[in-house]
Amino acid sequence: MKVLAVTTFLVGVCLSASVLPTLVQAQTSGDSAAEEIIVVANRIGQPLSTVLAATTVIDKEAIRQSQAQNLAGLLAGVPGMQFSPSGGQGAQTSLFMRGTESDHTLILVDGVQMTTNSGPAGRLEFIPLDQIERIEIVRGPRSSVYGSEAIGGVINIFTKPNVQEDFSGSVKVMAGTEDSSNANIGLQGRVGNTSLSLNASQRKTEGIDNSQRGSSDDDGYENDSFSLSASHQFSEIFSLSSTYSSFEAQSDYDDGVVNTDSQQFSSTVTASLTEQWNSNLILEKFEEGNMDAGAFGLTNSITKNKKLSWQNTYTVTASNLFSFGIDHQEQELRYSTFGALQTDTSRDNDGVYGVYIHENGPLDFTLSLRNDDNERFGNHSTGSIAVGSDFGESVRAWVSYGTAFKAPNLIDLYVDFPSFFFFSNPNLKPETAESIELSLQAEALGATWQLNVFRNDIDDLISTDATFTSLANIQQARIDGMEATASSTIAGWKFDAALTLLDHENRNTGVNLLRRPEQTLSLNIAREFGAFDLAANLLAQNEHLDIDPVNFGSSTVGGFGIVNLIAGYRFNDELNLRLRIGNLLDRQYQIVDGFNTQDRTAQLSLNFSF
């Protein structure tokens, strides 16, 4: 495969480049930071350095410093992440994690699954950055822990802050080009064993003309968001925590408008039953309504998902951990548009899973197994195993194998379009995948390096059948990939680079998958100069296949490279000013054929904390 052909070359480049920090007198800190804990990989807290999976964590400060306009812009520099926005802010945005389909990534907000039942994955373009305290990302199959959709990976977005002070807060105001504005306020505090936080924001923009077809006018976007979290420690044994978040978004497009109202709620009772056994009972609820008023009429869809989970962690010894749980999920869809007929509205799914983690020894390993009993297609089992080892104090390697699946959505199962002679298929099976991955991590000469090489085979992909009147499990895909990252501090400048290479094809047709560039590079350079800080980041992709929006035939979208510049000035510990110039060189480029991208933009924000 092409990826393996270049792997040897890139390893050589990485090893050669590792000498660079010494030649330019790399500076490293002698202070050891506290071990960071990550939850998303196995649904339990683990030290980030011990997780045998490709992971990324983005905290509140990194989000603030990025000055990104939306979540896709923030995540575009993460290895393995490729986004396809159909226009400017608020436009529908697809994520192809590690080249998988746009609905093969599980999106969570405070652990609540954001999946709509009408087809699209979680609407990343609508999730407001101002609500986010932390983002955890795991790349690679995770169905053996989470169930459906985690073929490409999982993104968990946390809105609940870690409240440590009696009272604190923040205010942010922003203004920019395209008549963009943003206002945000956050408050949090603790009284005794009770903590409370709230966050509210509003974002507006006149936007750009999203499409090169249709009416030539700016397509605006507005988003009002709110989040609230509370927790109380009743005793050393019992605690209760709850989070609620919502957004109301209006996104214009040529000759139409989409109104979205989304709400997420979760409540967790935690019990420390013994010194070894912790147990959580979690109630989750997700509701989202979409009203699309376009040239072809009005489309309404309402998704309601409920989930009850019992999660347990049992510490066998200091080196052995066992986690297990059960999930009961209820999914519902109400869908109406011209010419549509819905034959059913809901389904249930029961899942049981277990994770065993062994650390400290010549070999570390993680084993996970899960079985899902779905009301529609019956039982489906998935599994994963990862084995790793440390070679000295600065080199770590692991290999993993995992299976995953994506359940057909409710619109494909139950919604017919008899006026257009197209019908759903209630007998659809899950899309399935198996993946193998090899990772090498190293710290040497003042730099941190990581190399991940993977192969993902996906079967039973759902597509239009040979009669073009229904759907069937008839497609296959193979995705070979490599992710290489490097991070170092040189003469006060912090460098972070990520390179993603993909070799993919639809095995039924022998052609590449759509909207997935084979080469993606991100580079970030940053430095502080006393109260002033400066950063520049580059995002570059090569050309990729697409669909011509006029004749619906095959087309090619050219590659591009854009540079963003971010500068900040800190007046004191409470007040700072930040400026972001997007697409600094004012490049003209496309990501989706027929849809525009933003020219040079500028946003200036004032941030005050108290």
Secondary structure as UniProt FT lines:
FT   HELIX           2..17
FT   TURN            18..19
FT   HELIX           20..23
FT   TURN            24..25
FT   STRAND          37..38
FT   TURN            40..43
FT   STRAND          46..47
FT   HELIX           48..50
FT   STRAND          54..59
FT   HELIX           60..66
FT   HELIX           71..75
FT   TURN            76..77
FT   TURN            79..80
FT   STRAND          83..85
FT   TURN            89..90
FT   STRAND          93..95
FT   HELIX           97..99
FT   TURN            102..103
FT   STRAND          105..109
FT   TURN            110..111
FT   STRAND          112..113
FT   TURN            117..118
FT   HELIX           124..126
FT   HELIX           129..131
FT   STRAND          134..139
FT   HELIX           143..146
FT   TURN            148..151
FT   STRAND          153..158
FT   STRAND          167..176
FT   TURN            177..179
FT   STRAND          180..191
FT   TURN            192..193
FT   STRAND          194..208
FT   STRAND          219..233
FT   STRAND          238..253
FT   TURN            254..255
FT   STRAND          256..272
FT   STRAND          277..294
FT   TURN            295..296
FT   STRAND          297..317
FT   TURN            318..319
FT   STRAND          320..336
FT   TURN            338..339
FT   STRAND          341..342
FT   STRAND          346..358
FT   STRAND          364..374
FT   TURN            375..377
FT   STRAND          378..390
FT   STRAND          395..406
FT   HELIX           410..414
FT   STRAND          415..417
FT   HELIX           418..420
FT   TURN            426..427
FT   STRAND          431..444
FT   TURN            445..446
FT   STRAND          447..464
FT   TURN            466..467
FT   STRAND          471..490
FT   TURN            491..492
FT   STRAND          493..506
FT   TURN            507..510
FT   TURN            514..515
FT   STRAND          519..529
FT   TURN            530..531
FT   STRAND          532..541
FT   STRAND          544..547
FT   TURN            549..551
FT   STRAND          554..557
FT   STRAND          560..570
FT   STRAND          575..582
FT   TURN            584..585
FT   TURN            593..594
FT   STRAND          601..609
//
